[in-house]
Amino acid sequence: MTDRVQVLFVCLGNICRSPTAHGVFRQAVRQAGLAGQIKVDSCGTGDWHVGKSPDRRAVAAARGRGFDLSDLRARQIEASDLRRFDYVLVMDRQNLDDVNVLWREHGGTRPQLFLAYGDACDTDEVPDPYYGGEQGFERVLELITSASEGLLADLRRVVR
Ligand code: 4NP
């Protein structure tokens, strides 16, 4: 058991998938009364969108399901994140490869696919919705909501 767990969600741009995971999971944590014990953050492997708000399509899709992403700003992953965070959860295998490059060089927490926690998901990657239509963002929310439930169930056994 531990009194504090830090969770980092990682995608490519940190404007679509990982901010969605950030917003969905932090709300689940708050509703579970665990906001003092479970800290949540997100970042991207790339630097193109650093400092920007999430994509407006991601913000709108999340708002439609009651999640607020408006305070989030993109940042790029750093080697120190792998020391700071207990869980480094990536959206797809490209993210996994990219973060594993950092991990092999610097050590720390080994990244894993977020959907490993989504028992009900029919895939283990969250597809990149950036170049697609609105329905891609709905699919992202579905997968992320499901995996968030699985992750929270696991973390309830870890935090006190
Ligand atoms: P994300 O989506 O990794 O889910 O934030 C993307 C955002 C931006 C780009 C690619 C994916 N981009 O190429 O700029």
Backbone and ligand atoms as CSV (ligand in chain L), in Angstrom:
chain,resi,resn,atom,element,x,y,z
A,1,MET,N,N,0.843,-1.204,0.000
A,1,MET,CA,C,0.000,0.000,0.000
A,1,MET,C,C,0.876,1.251,0.000
A,2,THR,N,N,0.368,2.308,-0.598
A,2,THR,CA,C,1.095,3.568,-0.616
A,2,THR,C,C,0.083,4.691,-0.430
A,3,ASP,N,N,0.556,5.889,-0.004
A,3,ASP,CA,C,-0.412,6.970,0.194
A,3,ASP,C,C,-0.464,7.919,-0.994
A,4,ARG,N,N,0.344,7.660,-2.031
A,4,ARG,CA,C,0.290,8.559,-3.178
A,4,ARG,C,C,0.803,7.859,-4.433
A,5,VAL,N,N,0.006,7.947,-5.497
A,5,VAL,CA,C,0.386,7.360,-6.773
A,5,VAL,C,C,0.301,8.449,-7.832
A,6,GLN,N,N,1.290,8.495,-8.722
A,6,GLN,CA,C,1.278,9.489,-9.798
A,6,GLN,C,C,1.150,8.788,-11.146
A,7,VAL,N,N,0.181,9.248,-11.930
A,7,VAL,CA,C,-0.152,8.620,-13.210
A,7,VAL,C,C,0.082,9.620,-14.337
A,8,LEU,N,N,0.829,9.211,-15.363
A,8,LEU,CA,C,1.094,10.069,-16.525
A,8,LEU,C,C,0.558,9.399,-17.790
A,9,PHE,N,N,-0.294,10.124,-18.524
A,9,PHE,CA,C,-0.795,9.656,-19.815
A,9,PHE,C,C,0.021,10.316,-20.928
A,10,VAL,N,N,0.398,9.505,-21.925
A,10,VAL,CA,C,1.275,10.002,-22.990
A,10,VAL,C,C,0.698,9.655,-24.366
A,11,CYS,N,N,0.663,10.657,-25.273
A,11,CYS,CA,C,0.362,10.384,-26.677
A,11,CYS,C,C,1.386,11.137,-27.521
A,12,LEU,N,N,1.073,11.382,-28.783
A,12,LEU,CA,C,2.041,12.036,-29.662
A,12,LEU,C,C,2.047,13.555,-29.449
A,13,GLY,N,N,0.881,14.184,-29.607
A,13,GLY,CA,C,0.821,15.644,-29.584
A,13,GLY,C,C,0.402,16.259,-28.254
A,14,ASN,N,N,-0.175,15.442,-27.357
A,14,ASN,CA,C,-0.746,15.918,-26.081
A,14,ASN,C,C,-1.844,16.960,-26.298
A,15,ILE,N,N,-2.570,16.806,-27.424
A,15,ILE,CA,C,-3.733,17.684,-27.618
A,15,ILE,C,C,-5.021,16.901,-27.892
A,16,CYS,N,N,-4.935,15.600,-28.124
A,16,CYS,CA,C,-6.164,14.813,-28.368
A,16,CYS,C,C,-6.340,13.690,-27.341
A,17,ARG,N,N,-5.556,12.623,-27.466
A,17,ARG,CA,C,-5.818,11.426,-26.658
A,17,ARG,C,C,-5.371,11.565,-25.198
A,18,SER,N,N,-4.124,11.988,-24.956
A,18,SER,CA,C,-3.683,12.006,-23.541
A,18,SER,C,C,-4.390,13.079,-22.713
A,19,PRO,N,N,-4.722,14.252,-23.260
A,19,PRO,CA,C,-5.524,15.173,-22.432
A,19,PRO,C,C,-6.922,14.620,-22.158
A,20,THR,N,N,-7.467,13.853,-23.115
A,20,THR,CA,C,-8.770,13.222,-22.873
A,20,THR,C,C,-8.647,12.228,-21.717
A,21,ALA,N,N,-7.604,11.401,-21.744
A,21,ALA,CA,C,-7.383,10.451,-20.643
A,21,ALA,C,C,-7.174,11.197,-19.316
A,22,HIS,N,N,-6.405,12.283,-19.370
A,22,HIS,CA,C,-6.143,13.124,-18.198
A,22,HIS,C,C,-7.468,13.613,-17.588
A,23,GLY,N,N,-8.331,14.189,-18.438
A,23,GLY,CA,C,-9.591,14.760,-17.957
A,23,GLY,C,C,-10.581,13.709,-17.476
A,24,VAL,N,N,-10.643,12.584,-18.184
A,24,VAL,CA,C,-11.584,11.516,-17.811
A,24,VAL,C,C,-11.128,10.846,-16.514
A,25,PHE,N,N,-9.831,10.536,-16.444
A,25,PHE,CA,C,-9.363,9.784,-15.269
A,25,PHE,C,C,-9.350,10.654,-14.012
A,26,ARG,N,N,-8.987,11.932,-14.133
A,26,ARG,CA,C,-8.966,12.759,-12.924
A,26,ARG,C,C,-10.381,12.926,-12.372
A,27,GLN,N,N,-11.382,12.948,-13.263
A,27,GLN,CA,C,-12.757,13.053,-12.779
A,27,GLN,C,C,-13.186,11.777,-12.052
A,28,ALA,N,N,-12.785,10.635,-12.602
A,28,ALA,CA,C,-13.091,9.360,-11.928
A,28,ALA,C,C,-12.420,9.317,-10.554
A,29,VAL,N,N,-11.187,9.819,-10.489
A,29,VAL,CA,C,-10.437,9.847,-9.226
A,29,VAL,C,C,-11.138,10.767,-8.212
A,30,ARG,N,N,-11.576,11.934,-8.689
A,30,ARG,CA,C,-12.279,12.869,-7.791
A,30,ARG,C,C,-13.566,12.240,-7.267
A,31,GLN,N,N,-14.309,11.615,-8.177
A,31,GLN,CA,C,-15.589,11.020,-7.771
A,31,GLN,C,C,-15.386,9.878,-6.789
A,32,ALA,N,N,-14.227,9.230,-6.874
A,32,ALA,CA,C,-13.917,8.136,-5.952
A,32,ALA,C,C,-13.382,8.665,-4.618
A,33,GLY,N,N,-13.219,10.002,-4.522
A,33,GLY,CA,C,-12.693,10.590,-3.287
A,33,GLY,C,C,-11.205,10.331,-3.106
A,34,LEU,N,N,-10.484,10.104,-4.211
A,34,LEU,CA,C,-9.056,9.748,-4.126
A,34,LEU,C,C,-8.138,10.831,-4.678
A,35,ALA,N,N,-8.651,12.053,-4.845
A,35,ALA,CA,C,-7.840,13.116,-5.462
A,35,ALA,C,C,-6.594,13.446,-4.646
A,36,GLY,N,N,-6.631,13.206,-3.350
A,36,GLY,CA,C,-5.446,13.451,-2.519
A,36,GLY,C,C,-4.376,12.385,-2.687
A,37,GLN,N,N,-4.786,11.217,-3.128
A,37,GLN,CA,C,-3.854,10.078,-3.216
A,37,GLN,C,C,-3.379,9.781,-4.630
A,38,ILE,N,N,-4.183,10.131,-5.636
A,38,ILE,CA,C,-3.818,9.802,-7.022
A,38,ILE,C,C,-3.669,11.095,-7.818
A,39,LYS,N,N,-2.447,11.382,-8.267
A,39,LYS,CA,C,-2.173,12.584,-9.063
A,39,LYS,C,C,-2.108,12.199,-10.530
A,40,VAL,N,N,-2.651,13.060,-11.405
A,40,VAL,CA,C,-2.782,12.743,-12.824
A,40,VAL,C,C,-2.158,13.860,-13.653
A,41,ASP,N,N,-1.441,13.482,-14.712
A,41,ASP,CA,C,-0.871,14.466,-15.638
A,41,ASP,C,C,-0.845,13.834,-17.029
A,42,SER,N,N,-0.494,14.641,-18.042
A,42,SER,CA,C,-0.370,14.099,-19.398
A,42,SER,C,C,0.702,14.883,-20.142
A,43,CYS,N,N,1.214,14.279,-21.213
A,43,CYS,CA,C,2.240,14.933,-22.029
A,43,CYS,C,C,2.293,14.239,-23.389
A,44,GLY,N,N,3.101,14.812,-24.286
A,44,GLY,CA,C,3.262,14.239,-25.616
A,44,GLY,C,C,4.712,13.866,-25.864
A,45,THR,N,N,4.932,12.952,-26.805
A,45,THR,CA,C,6.310,12.640,-27.187
A,45,THR,C,C,6.861,13.729,-28.108
A,46,GLY,N,N,5.978,14.421,-28.833
A,46,GLY,CA,C,6.398,15.477,-29.752
A,46,GLY,C,C,6.289,16.855,-29.114
A,47,ASP,N,N,6.899,17.841,-29.762
A,47,ASP,CA,C,6.908,19.192,-29.178
A,47,ASP,C,C,6.110,20.226,-29.979
A,48,TRP,N,N,5.386,19.773,-31.025
A,48,TRP,CA,C,4.737,20.746,-31.928
A,48,TRP,C,C,3.686,21.602,-31.245
A,49,HIS,N,N,3.032,21.066,-30.227
A,49,HIS,CA,C,1.861,21.753,-29.663
A,49,HIS,C,C,2.099,22.248,-28.239
A,50,VAL,N,N,3.355,22.291,-27.822
A,50,VAL,CA,C,3.673,22.684,-26.440
A,50,VAL,C,C,3.024,24.032,-26.097
A,51,GLY,N,N,2.357,24.083,-24.961
A,51,GLY,CA,C,1.709,25.308,-24.497
A,51,GLY,C,C,0.289,25.492,-24.984
A,52,LYS,N,N,-0.136,24.640,-25.935
A,52,LYS,CA,C,-1.486,24.818,-26.503
A,52,LYS,C,C,-2.551,24.079,-25.705
A,53,SER,N,N,-3.795,24.561,-25.837
A,53,SER,CA,C,-4.967,23.877,-25.293
A,53,SER,C,C,-5.218,22.609,-26.098
A,54,PRO,N,N,-5.986,21.669,-25.536
A,54,PRO,CA,C,-6.358,20.495,-26.326
A,54,PRO,C,C,-7.120,20.892,-27.592
A,55,ASP,N,N,-7.073,20.020,-28.590
A,55,ASP,CA,C,-7.799,20.197,-29.847
A,55,ASP,C,C,-9.279,20.470,-29.541
A,56,ARG,N,N,-9.872,21.443,-30.256
A,56,ARG,CA,C,-11.249,21.841,-29.922
A,56,ARG,C,C,-12.233,20.686,-30.113
A,57,ARG,N,N,-11.913,19.737,-31.021
A,57,ARG,CA,C,-12.794,18.571,-31.213
A,57,ARG,C,C,-12.728,17.646,-29.991
A,58,ALA,N,N,-11.559,17.532,-29.399
A,58,ALA,CA,C,-11.414,16.716,-28.180
A,58,ALA,C,C,-12.143,17.384,-27.015
A,59,VAL,N,N,-12.013,18.712,-26.927
A,59,VAL,CA,C,-12.684,19.461,-25.853
A,59,VAL,C,C,-14.203,19.305,-25.972
A,60,ALA,N,N,-14.714,19.422,-27.223
A,60,ALA,CA,C,-16.166,19.342,-27.442
A,60,ALA,C,C,-16.692,17.938,-27.152
A,61,ALA,N,N,-15.982,16.913,-27.631
A,61,ALA,CA,C,-16.438,15.535,-27.399
A,61,ALA,C,C,-16.434,15.228,-25.904
A,62,ALA,N,N,-15.390,15.672,-25.212
A,62,ALA,CA,C,-15.309,15.428,-23.763
A,62,ALA,C,C,-16.422,16.172,-23.029
A,63,ARG,N,N,-16.642,17.423,-23.424
A,63,ARG,CA,C,-17.698,18.216,-22.763
A,63,ARG,C,C,-19.048,17.531,-22.928
A,64,GLY,N,N,-19.275,16.928,-24.108
A,64,GLY,CA,C,-20.532,16.213,-24.378
A,64,GLY,C,C,-20.778,15.076,-23.396
A,65,ARG,N,N,-19.718,14.577,-22.801
A,65,ARG,CA,C,-19.873,13.488,-21.814
A,65,ARG,C,C,-19.587,13.968,-20.393
A,66,GLY,N,N,-19.485,15.299,-20.234
A,66,GLY,CA,C,-19.351,15.843,-18.877
A,66,GLY,C,C,-17.927,15.974,-18.358
A,67,PHE,N,N,-16.936,15.954,-19.260
A,67,PHE,CA,C,-15.536,16.104,-18.833
A,67,PHE,C,C,-14.994,17.438,-19.322
A,68,ASP,N,N,-14.323,18.167,-18.432
A,68,ASP,CA,C,-13.778,19.482,-18.779
A,68,ASP,C,C,-12.266,19.385,-19.008
A,69,LEU,N,N,-11.838,19.703,-20.229
A,69,LEU,CA,C,-10.400,19.668,-20.552
A,69,LEU,C,C,-9.821,21.063,-20.701
A,70,SER,N,N,-10.632,22.101,-20.426
A,70,SER,CA,C,-10.254,23.454,-20.853
A,70,SER,C,C,-9.018,24.011,-20.139
A,71,ASP,N,N,-8.680,23.498,-18.974
A,71,ASP,CA,C,-7.516,24.027,-18.237
A,71,ASP,C,C,-6.204,23.361,-18.656
A,72,LEU,N,N,-6.258,22.336,-19.476
A,72,LEU,CA,C,-5.047,21.562,-19.794
A,72,LEU,C,C,-4.211,22.254,-20.869
A,73,ARG,N,N,-2.892,22.128,-20.762
A,73,ARG,CA,C,-1.962,22.695,-21.754
A,73,ARG,C,C,-0.928,21.647,-22.106
A,74,ALA,N,N,-0.559,21.603,-23.387
A,74,ALA,CA,C,0.352,20.555,-23.847
A,74,ALA,C,C,1.774,20.783,-23.349
A,75,ARG,N,N,2.434,19.690,-23.042
A,75,ARG,CA,C,3.865,19.725,-22.744
A,75,ARG,C,C,4.502,18.470,-23.319
A,76,GLN,N,N,5.825,18.499,-23.438
A,76,GLN,CA,C,6.546,17.350,-23.984
A,76,GLN,C,C,7.135,16.512,-22.851
A,77,ILE,N,N,7.170,15.203,-23.043
A,77,ILE,CA,C,7.747,14.314,-22.020
A,77,ILE,C,C,9.226,14.621,-21.813
A,78,GLU,N,N,9.701,14.426,-20.567
A,78,GLU,CA,C,11.133,14.555,-20.263
A,78,GLU,C,C,11.568,13.299,-19.516
A,79,ALA,N,N,12.859,13.039,-19.537
A,79,ALA,CA,C,13.387,11.840,-18.877
A,79,ALA,C,C,12.982,11.812,-17.405
A,80,SER,N,N,12.925,12.970,-16.754
A,80,SER,CA,C,12.601,13.015,-15.320
A,80,SER,C,C,11.174,12.519,-15.053
A,81,ASP,N,N,10.301,12.572,-16.061
A,81,ASP,CA,C,8.940,12.049,-15.869
A,81,ASP,C,C,8.962,10.562,-15.515
A,82,LEU,N,N,9.922,9.847,-16.046
A,82,LEU,CA,C,9.973,8.398,-15.790
A,82,LEU,C,C,10.432,8.101,-14.365
A,83,ARG,N,N,11.051,9.056,-13.709
A,83,ARG,CA,C,11.376,8.894,-12.286
A,83,ARG,C,C,10.208,9.337,-11.420
A,84,ARG,N,N,9.542,10.407,-11.854
A,84,ARG,CA,C,8.496,11.014,-11.028
A,84,ARG,C,C,7.207,10.197,-10.999
A,85,PHE,N,N,6.836,9.630,-12.137
A,85,PHE,CA,C,5.527,8.976,-12.241
A,85,PHE,C,C,5.632,7.471,-12.002
A,86,ASP,N,N,4.625,6.936,-11.289
A,86,ASP,CA,C,4.583,5.495,-10.981
A,86,ASP,C,C,3.965,4.695,-12.117
A,87,TYR,N,N,3.097,5.347,-12.898
A,87,TYR,CA,C,2.459,4.715,-14.047
A,87,TYR,C,C,2.641,5.639,-15.244
A,88,VAL,N,N,3.235,5.118,-16.326
A,88,VAL,CA,C,3.410,5.877,-17.564
A,88,VAL,C,C,2.632,5.118,-18.629
A,89,LEU,N,N,1.470,5.671,-19.003
A,89,LEU,CA,C,0.491,4.939,-19.799
A,89,LEU,C,C,0.347,5.583,-21.174
A,90,VAL,N,N,0.741,4.846,-22.206
A,90,VAL,CA,C,0.779,5.387,-23.562
A,90,VAL,C,C,-0.419,4.901,-24.371
A,91,MET,N,N,-0.708,5.616,-25.446
A,91,MET,CA,C,-1.923,5.345,-26.215
A,91,MET,C,C,-1.730,4.323,-27.335
A,92,ASP,N,N,-0.540,4.301,-27.947
A,92,ASP,CA,C,-0.334,3.335,-29.039
A,92,ASP,C,C,1.112,2.847,-29.067
A,93,ARG,N,N,1.388,1.927,-29.974
A,93,ARG,CA,C,2.724,1.292,-30.002
A,93,ARG,C,C,3.813,2.255,-30.465
A,94,GLN,N,N,3.451,3.237,-31.268
A,94,GLN,CA,C,4.458,4.237,-31.634
A,94,GLN,C,C,4.884,5.021,-30.390
A,95,ASN,N,N,3.901,5.414,-29.565
A,95,ASN,CA,C,4.230,6.091,-28.293
A,95,ASN,C,C,5.104,5.182,-27.425
A,96,LEU,N,N,4.750,3.882,-27.410
A,96,LEU,CA,C,5.497,2.924,-26.583
A,96,LEU,C,C,6.949,2.860,-27.050
A,97,ASP,N,N,7.154,2.767,-28.355
A,97,ASP,CA,C,8.522,2.738,-28.893
A,97,ASP,C,C,9.267,4.014,-28.512
A,98,ASP,N,N,8.609,5.154,-28.676
A,98,ASP,CA,C,9.268,6.443,-28.424
A,98,ASP,C,C,9.633,6.599,-26.942
A,99,VAL,N,N,8.718,6.228,-26.051
A,99,VAL,CA,C,9.010,6.385,-24.623
A,99,VAL,C,C,10.021,5.331,-24.176
A,100,ASN,N,N,9.992,4.173,-24.812
A,100,ASN,CA,C,10.982,3.139,-24.472
A,100,ASN,C,C,12.407,3.580,-24.807
A,101,VAL,N,N,12.564,4.438,-25.812
A,101,VAL,CA,C,13.892,4.986,-26.115
A,101,VAL,C,C,14.408,5.769,-24.907
A,102,LEU,N,N,13.538,6.596,-24.332
A,102,LEU,CA,C,13.895,7.369,-23.123
A,102,LEU,C,C,14.174,6.429,-21.951
A,103,TRP,N,N,13.275,5.447,-21.814
A,103,TRP,CA,C,13.361,4.519,-20.678
A,103,TRP,C,C,14.664,3.711,-20.718
A,104,ARG,N,N,15.065,3.258,-21.913
A,104,ARG,CA,C,16.297,2.469,-22.016
A,104,ARG,C,C,17.517,3.318,-21.661
A,105,GLU,N,N,17.437,4.598,-21.983
A,105,GLU,CA,C,18.585,5.461,-21.700
A,105,GLU,C,C,18.616,5.927,-20.235
A,106,HIS,N,N,17.427,6.217,-19.693
A,106,HIS,CA,C,17.388,6.885,-18.376
A,106,HIS,C,C,16.796,6.033,-17.261
A,107,GLY,N,N,16.152,4.912,-17.583
A,107,GLY,CA,C,15.533,4.081,-16.546
A,107,GLY,C,C,14.286,4.727,-15.970
A,108,GLY,N,N,13.853,4.229,-14.813
A,108,GLY,CA,C,12.635,4.734,-14.187
A,108,GLY,C,C,11.475,3.796,-14.477
A,109,THR,N,N,10.283,4.382,-14.511
A,109,THR,CA,C,9.074,3.579,-14.730
A,109,THR,C,C,8.969,3.169,-16.193
A,110,ARG,N,N,8.744,1.886,-16.416
A,110,ARG,CA,C,8.626,1.401,-17.787
A,110,ARG,C,C,7.231,1.742,-18.331
A,111,PRO,N,N,7.150,2.310,-19.535
A,111,PRO,CA,C,5.837,2.653,-20.092
A,111,PRO,C,C,5.035,1.401,-20.454
A,112,GLN,N,N,3.716,1.523,-20.393
A,112,GLN,CA,C,2.838,0.426,-20.837
A,112,GLN,C,C,1.634,0.998,-21.571
A,113,LEU,N,N,1.020,0.145,-22.380
A,113,LEU,CA,C,-0.173,0.568,-23.120
A,113,LEU,C,C,-1.323,0.780,-22.134
A,114,PHE,N,N,-1.959,1.947,-22.201
A,114,PHE,CA,C,-3.075,2.265,-21.293
A,114,PHE,C,C,-4.194,1.229,-21.421
A,115,LEU,N,N,-4.481,0.777,-22.658
A,115,LEU,CA,C,-5.627,-0.123,-22.835
A,115,LEU,C,C,-5.378,-1.521,-22.276
A,116,ALA,N,N,-4.179,-1.779,-21.740
A,116,ALA,CA,C,-3.977,-3.008,-20.967
A,116,ALA,C,C,-4.941,-3.044,-19.778
A,117,TYR,N,N,-5.429,-1.869,-19.357
A,117,TYR,CA,C,-6.387,-1.787,-18.249
A,117,TYR,C,C,-7.833,-1.844,-18.723
A,118,GLY,N,N,-8.033,-1.857,-20.029
A,118,GLY,CA,C,-9.393,-1.848,-20.569
A,118,GLY,C,C,-9.835,-3.245,-20.967
A,119,ASP,N,N,-10.255,-4.015,-19.973
A,119,ASP,CA,C,-10.632,-5.409,-20.247
A,119,ASP,C,C,-11.732,-5.509,-21.289
A,120,ALA,N,N,-12.602,-4.503,-21.308
A,120,ALA,CA,C,-13.744,-4.564,-22.218
A,120,ALA,C,C,-13.411,-4.013,-23.608
A,121,CYS,N,N,-12.202,-3.524,-23.807
A,121,CYS,CA,C,-11.846,-2.927,-25.097
A,121,CYS,C,C,-11.463,-4.021,-26.097
A,122,ASP,N,N,-11.849,-3.825,-27.353
A,122,ASP,CA,C,-11.555,-4.832,-28.377
A,122,ASP,C,C,-10.238,-4.531,-29.101
A,123,THR,N,N,-9.454,-3.614,-28.564
A,123,THR,CA,C,-8.166,-3.274,-29.149
A,123,THR,C,C,-7.231,-2.880,-28.009
A,124,ASP,N,N,-5.924,-2.856,-28.255
A,124,ASP,CA,C,-5.031,-2.411,-27.185
A,124,ASP,C,C,-4.365,-1.070,-27.501
A,125,GLU,N,N,-4.831,-0.394,-28.560
A,125,GLU,CA,C,-4.311,0.932,-28.884
A,125,GLU,C,C,-5.467,1.931,-29.022
A,126,VAL,N,N,-5.237,3.166,-28.583
A,126,VAL,CA,C,-6.214,4.239,-28.806
A,126,VAL,C,C,-5.837,4.905,-30.124
A,127,PRO,N,N,-6.671,4.771,-31.164
A,127,PRO,CA,C,-6.296,5.310,-32.479
A,127,PRO,C,C,-6.180,6.829,-32.476
A,128,ASP,N,N,-5.189,7.317,-33.215
A,128,ASP,CA,C,-4.967,8.762,-33.329
A,128,ASP,C,C,-6.128,9.392,-34.113
A,129,PRO,N,N,-6.897,10.304,-33.487
A,129,PRO,CA,C,-8.078,10.870,-34.151
A,129,PRO,C,C,-7.770,12.154,-34.923
A,130,TYR,N,N,-6.520,12.615,-34.897
A,130,TYR,CA,C,-6.194,13.980,-35.324
A,130,TYR,C,C,-6.595,14.275,-36.762
A,131,TYR,N,N,-6.318,13.319,-37.671
A,131,TYR,CA,C,-6.605,13.582,-39.084
A,131,TYR,C,C,-7.955,13.036,-39.532
A,132,GLY,N,N,-8.769,12.571,-38.591
A,132,GLY,CA,C,-10.076,12.004,-38.940
A,132,GLY,C,C,-11.217,12.926,-38.550
A,133,GLY,N,N,-12.425,12.350,-38.504
A,133,GLY,CA,C,-13.628,13.137,-38.198
A,133,GLY,C,C,-14.000,13.056,-36.724
A,134,GLU,N,N,-15.154,13.650,-36.437
A,134,GLU,CA,C,-15.623,13.737,-35.043
A,134,GLU,C,C,-15.811,12.356,-34.418
A,135,GLN,N,N,-16.218,11.382,-35.234
A,135,GLN,CA,C,-16.508,10.062,-34.644
A,135,GLN,C,C,-15.257,9.428,-34.055
A,136,GLY,N,N,-14.106,9.808,-34.577
A,136,GLY,CA,C,-12.846,9.309,-34.014
A,136,GLY,C,C,-12.666,9.754,-32.573
A,137,PHE,N,N,-13.137,10.952,-32.269
A,137,PHE,CA,C,-13.010,11.479,-30.908
A,137,PHE,C,C,-13.982,10.779,-29.957
A,138,GLU,N,N,-15.132,10.364,-30.489
A,138,GLU,CA,C,-16.086,9.592,-29.675
A,138,GLU,C,C,-15.497,8.220,-29.345
A,139,ARG,N,N,-14.856,7.631,-30.340
A,139,ARG,CA,C,-14.208,6.320,-30.134
A,139,ARG,C,C,-13.094,6.436,-29.070
A,140,VAL,N,N,-12.318,7.506,-29.154
A,140,VAL,CA,C,-11.263,7.754,-28.166
A,140,VAL,C,C,-11.873,7.806,-26.757
A,141,LEU,N,N,-12.986,8.518,-26.618
A,141,LEU,CA,C,-13.631,8.639,-25.311
A,141,LEU,C,C,-14.138,7.302,-24.786
A,142,GLU,N,N,-14.722,6.513,-25.686
A,142,GLU,CA,C,-15.227,5.190,-25.289
A,142,GLU,C,C,-14.107,4.324,-24.726
A,143,LEU,N,N,-13.009,4.236,-25.488
A,143,LEU,CA,C,-11.885,3.385,-25.073
A,143,LEU,C,C,-11.276,3.889,-23.773
A,144,ILE,N,N,-11.117,5.195,-23.681
A,144,ILE,CA,C,-10.468,5.789,-22.517
A,144,ILE,C,C,-11.339,5.656,-21.272
A,145,THR,N,N,-12.648,5.826,-21.427
A,145,THR,CA,C,-13.550,5.680,-20.279
A,145,THR,C,C,-13.486,4.259,-19.737
A,146,SER,N,N,-13.468,3.301,-20.640
A,146,SER,CA,C,-13.428,1.901,-20.229
A,146,SER,C,C,-12.108,1.577,-19.512
A,147,ALA,N,N,-10.987,1.994,-20.094
A,147,ALA,CA,C,-9.690,1.699,-19.474
A,147,ALA,C,C,-9.522,2.451,-18.156
A,148,SER,N,N,-10.135,3.631,-18.038
A,148,SER,CA,C,-10.049,4.399,-16.789
A,148,SER,C,C,-10.707,3.633,-15.642
A,149,GLU,N,N,-11.819,2.972,-15.937
A,149,GLU,CA,C,-12.495,2.182,-14.899
A,149,GLU,C,C,-11.591,1.054,-14.418
A,150,GLY,N,N,-10.939,0.382,-15.381
A,150,GLY,CA,C,-10.034,-0.709,-15.021
A,150,GLY,C,C,-8.840,-0.224,-14.222
A,151,LEU,N,N,-8.293,0.918,-14.641
A,151,LEU,CA,C,-7.134,1.476,-13.934
A,151,LEU,C,C,-7.510,1.867,-12.509
A,152,LEU,N,N,-8.666,2.520,-12.358
A,152,LEU,CA,C,-9.083,2.951,-11.024
A,152,LEU,C,C,-9.312,1.742,-10.117
A,153,ALA,N,N,-9.911,0.694,-10.666
A,153,ALA,CA,C,-10.141,-0.528,-9.873
A,153,ALA,C,C,-8.805,-1.084,-9.381
A,154,ASP,N,N,-7.784,-1.068,-10.244
A,154,ASP,CA,C,-6.453,-1.544,-9.840
A,154,ASP,C,C,-5.840,-0.644,-8.768
A,155,LEU,N,N,-5.943,0.677,-8.973
A,155,LEU,CA,C,-5.299,1.607,-8.042
A,155,LEU,C,C,-5.971,1.612,-6.672
A,156,ARG,N,N,-7.247,1.294,-6.633
A,156,ARG,CA,C,-7.943,1.207,-5.330
A,156,ARG,C,C,-7.288,0.164,-4.434
A,157,ARG,N,N,-6.652,-0.833,-5.060
A,157,ARG,CA,C,-5.990,-1.881,-4.272
A,157,ARG,C,C,-4.592,-1.451,-3.822
A,158,VAL,N,N,-4.111,-0.330,-4.391
A,158,VAL,CA,C,-2.736,0.104,-4.125
A,158,VAL,C,C,-2.692,1.266,-3.129
A,159,VAL,N,N,-3.676,2.178,-3.227
A,159,VAL,CA,C,-3.646,3.363,-2.355
A,159,VAL,C,C,-4.522,3.147,-1.120
A,160,ARG,N,N,-4.182,3.852,-0.068
A,160,ARG,CA,C,-5.024,3.779,1.128
A,160,ARG,C,C,-5.637,5.141,1.391
L,1,4NP,P1,P,-2.608,13.163,-30.074
L,1,4NP,O1,O,-3.037,13.518,-31.575
L,1,4NP,O2,O,-1.278,12.444,-30.147
L,1,4NP,O3,O,-3.697,12.273,-29.597
L,1,4NP,O4,O,-2.525,14.469,-29.326
L,1,4NP,C1,C,-2.208,14.192,-32.466
L,1,4NP,C2,C,-2.102,15.576,-32.396
L,1,4NP,C3,C,-1.326,16.256,-33.297
L,1,4NP,C4,C,-0.635,15.565,-34.264
L,1,4NP,C5,C,-0.725,14.184,-34.330
L,1,4NP,C6,C,-1.517,13.508,-33.416
L,1,4NP,N1,N,0.152,16.252,-35.214
L,1,4NP,O5,O,0.694,15.614,-36.125
L,1,4NP,O6,O,0.296,17.493,-35.110
